[in-house]
Amino acid sequence: MKLVTFRKGEVAKVGLWKEGRVLDLPAAYKQVFGTYEAPDFLYSMKKLIAVGEPALEVVKKLEARAKGPFYAPGEFVWEPPVPDPEKIFAVAVNYRAHGQEAGIRPPERPYFFPKFPNALVGHEGRIIKHKVAQKVDWEVELVVVMGRAGKYISPEDALDYVFGYTVGNDISIRDWQFPPGWPQQLNPYGQNWIWGKSMDTAAPVGPWIVTKDEVPDPNKLGLRLWVNGQLEQEGNTSDLIFNVQQLIHWASQGITLKPGDMIFTGTPPGVGFPKGKFLKGGDVVEAEVESVGRLRNYVVEE
């Protein structure tokens, strides 16, 4: 099942992606059940995830019985699948090959940094190259969407807490992220993760959430990223240093993960900064994760 958050007019809704179109779930609910109102979880992906299996059963009934309305791409606006997560985790250097290209030794446990909701942008949305930024980089990632609240989650139980997966692009503003002289000259305060990772539109995600039943093993998925049609990144989650289960385990140490929270799982080799290549206005960036989808965004100069 592929679930989207979309906007047609002023109201954001949850939709079901089916055969190249989006089924408007609130409108379908009113049609199928003959009501004037639809449940609030059909207007909020985070609420739908929190309701869990009962909400998914409603969606399955609507998929089987609704005759529409369906909207084709171009007739609606794609929103981030979860526009309002409480927490967005991202992890530094979590692919062995990426660590080699960056010249960084992998940590003994995951090194997490935050991305904020202001950075979220959906499929077909714009990545802003801010006027204060010169070195804007790309990073294709598998993103885990949490389905249940949990704390101190064991690796063995971790996938039970997952709702599904989406595609992410961890846009990185390298001239703000890296202190002068890095990495030869180390800054006692470390990298500047906030400006480097959470400027507006620095977290494209989408197009949809694929429910976990459609992804039997998240640790065996291919990833690729293109800039203007040229392949820049290619890898597989089998190269993860800390796999999906371990990331959930570590992220939940002392922190309660909640429905809709997202974990960016790291990026394979091929990012721009080791090659001296960065994004500019007019670029088209496409990030793909096998069995999940392809996310496309457009770079614009501020």
N, C-alpha and C positions, 0 to 999 in steps of 0.2 A: 504494500500500500504506500502510495506517495501522497503526502499531505503538504499543502502549501498555505501560506498566508498571502492573500491578494487584496487589492483595493480596486473597486470599481465605483467611482464617485467618492464620497467622503468616508465611507464606512469600511474598515478592514474586516475581512471574513476569513474563515478557514475553508479551503477548497480541497477537492480530491482530483489529482491529476490522472486522467484516464484517456488513453488513445489520442494523445496530443492536444487535449483540451482540459479545462478546469471545470469541474462540477461545483456550482455554487451551493454549498451544503446548507446554509440557513434557508435559502429559498427552496431547496429541494425538500427540506424538513417540513416546511409549511405546506408544500404541495402534497407530499405523501401522507402526512398526518392530519391535514385539513385544519391547521391552526393559524392564528394571526401572529404568533410569536415563535421564535426558535430558541433553544437553550443557549445560555450565554457561552457555553464551551464551544459553540460553533462560530463564535466571534473572537475567540482567544485561543491560540495554540497552547499557551502555557496552561490555561484552565483545562483544555481537552487532555493534555498530558497528565495533569494532576488527577482528573477523574479516572483515567486509565481504561481498563477493559470495558466497562459499561459504555463509555463514550465511543470506543472503537466498534462496539456492537451496533450502535446507532448508525455510525458511518457505513458499516457493511450493509445494513438494511437499506440505507439511502442509495448506495451504489447499485444494489440489486433492483430497486423498485422505482427510483426517480427517473423521469424522462428529461430532466434538465432543471434549470437552465445551464448550458455549457457555454464557456467563453474560450475563444481561440487566443493564442498569443497575439498581442497587439490590441486586444480589446480590454485589457486590464493591466494594472501595475503590479509587478512582483514586489512583495515585501520580504524582509528577512523571515525565514520560517518561524522563528521565535523572536519577535521584535523587542521583547522586554525581559530577557533573562535576568535573574538576580546576579549571577556570576558567569564570567567567561574566563576559563583557564586557557593558557597557552604554555607550551613547554619548549625550552631551548635545547637545540642540538640533540634530537632524539632519533636520528638516523645515523647509522655508522658511517655511511658514505658522505653524508653532509658534514659530519664532524671532521672528516679527513680533508674535505675541500675548504673548510673554514679554519683548519689548523687548530682545532680545539679538542682537548681530551674530554671524553664523555664524563659526566658527573656520576657519583656513586648512587645517587637517587635523583629522581626528576627535578629539574630546576624550573619551577613554574613562575610565570609572570602574568599579570592581568591584562585583559583588553576590556574596554568599557562599552556599554550599549550605544554610546554616541558614535562609535566606530562602525556599527553594523550598517550594511547596505545589501539590498537584495539582488537577485539575478537581473541582468540587463540594466543595473543601476550604474551610477557614475563613481569612479574613484577620483577624488580631488587631489591633484598635485598642488599642494599648498604653496603660496608665494614664498614662504620661509624655508621650503624644502627643495633640495636639489637631487638627492640620491634616494629615489623611491623604488623599492624593490618588491619582488613577488615571492610568494611561498605557497604552493599548493599543499593542502592538508585534508586528511580525513577528520571530520568533526563528530564527536560523540554528543548526543543529546540525552540528558538524563531523564528517566521516567519516574523514579521514586525517590523520596527523601532517604538519605542514609548517611551514616557517620561511622568511621572505622570499618569500612567495607573490606572484606577479605577478597583477595584476587579470585578465589574459587567461586565466590558469589557475585562478582562484579557485574557480569553480563545480565544478571537478573534485575539490575537497577537501570538498565539502558532502555530507552524508548525507541531510539533509532539513530540514523546517521545522516549527515549532510556533507556538502563540499564546502571547504573554506579556503580563503586566500589571505594568509597572514601578511598583509601589506606592512612593510617595514621601512621606516624613514631613517636610512643608515647614517646620514650626516647629523642627526639628532640622537640616534641610539648609541653610537660609538663615541667615547671621549677622544679628544685629540691624542694622537700617538698610539691608539689602541690597535692591536693587542700587545705590542712590544712595551709600551708605556702604560702601566695599569693605573686606573683611577681608584683611590681608596673607597669611593662610593659605588663603584661598579658601573655598569652600563645604565644609560638613561632609558629605562623601559617604558615610562609613561609617554613621553613625547615620541620616542622611537617606535611605539607600537599602537598608540591609541589616539592619534589625531583623527579627526572626523573622516569617516569612510574607509578606515584602515582595516576593516574586518568584513569584506564581502562574504556572504554565506548563501547557500541555496543550491539549486532552485527550490528544492523541497526537502522534506524529511522522508527518508525511506525507513519504514518500520523494521525493527531488528529481525523479524522473521524472514525477511527477504535477503539478509546478509548473514549466512551461516557462520562465517569466520572473518571477523574484521581484520585479522592479522595476516590475511592473504589477499590483499587488494592492490591492483596496480594504480599508480597515480601518474598523471601527465599534466604539463602546463605549456601553453603556447602564447607567444606574444606576436601579434600580427601574423598568425599562421605559422610561425617558426617554432618548432619544438625546443623548449628551453629546459624543461625538467622531465625526468622519467625515473620512476622508482616503484617500490612495492612495500607495503606495510610489513612484510616479512623481515625487512631490514630495521624495524624499530628496535631501539635499545631497550626501552620499556614498553611492553605491549599494552593494548587497550585495557586489559584487566589490571595490570600493574599501575597504570596511570590513574585509574579510578580509585584504586586502593590508596595510593599516595595522596591524591587530591582530597580524600575524605579524612585525612588524619587531622583531627581537631577542628575540622570544618564540615558543617552539615551540607551535603549536596542536596539540591532541591529540584523538583520537576522543571524542566526547561533549561537548567544550567547546561553550559556547553564546555567541552574540552577539546581544544585544538591539539592534535596529537603529534605535531612535528612535521618537518618537510624533508623530502629527499634532496639529493644533490641537484645542482643546476640553477641555483639562485643567481641574481645578477651581480652582487658586489665582488665576488672573486674574479668575474670576467670584466669588470668595469662597465657593465651595462645596467641602465636604469630606465624606468618608465618616463614617458613624456606625453604631453597632450596629443590626443588623436590615436594613441595606442589602444588596441583591443586585446584584452587578456582573457584567456579561456583556461579554466582549471577543471580537471576531470578526475573522478575517483571511480574505479571499476565497480559496477553493481549499484552505484549511488547516483551519479549524474554528472552533468557538465555545467559549470557556472561561468557565465560570460559577463564581463564588465568593461566599461569604456573610461579611459583616462581623460580628464579635462584639466586644463590649467585654471587655477583660481584667478 
